[in-house]
Each structure stands twice: as structure tokens, then as C-alpha cells.
Amino acid sequence: MPTCEHCNGHVSERFAQVFADEHDRVLACPNCAANAGIAEVARERARARGS
């Protein structure tokens, strides 16, 4: 099961697929990061994938 590297809390497989880094690490879960920050990362990654 994927976990948050910051708090060691469980995150869903889907969350990990979207927010994990290139080493499959989830550096912050919704409890550890502001939702605005998570949304910003999602937008950046979506732009990078679209290029």
C-alpha cells in the first residue's frame, strides 16, 4: 500500500498514481499539504504530459 513519505499515512493507489514522483514516492498526502498545492502539482504534471 502506498504511504505518504512525510507522515507515513496511507494514500490510495489512485492518489499515488497521480501524485507520486518519478521514484513512486508520495511526498505529501492531502493531510500534509494544502489542497491548493496538490492542485498546482496536478496542473504542472498535466501540462508536462501534454507536451
C-alpha positions, 0 to 999 in steps of 0.5 A: 500500500502506498504511504505518504513519505512525510507522515507515513499515512496511507494514500490510495493507489489512485492518489499515488498514481497521480501524485507520486514522483518519478521514484513512486514516492508520495511526498505529501498526502492531502493531510500534509499539504494544502489542497491548493498545492496538490492542485498546482502539482496536478496542473504542472504534471498535466501540462508536462504530459501534454507536451 
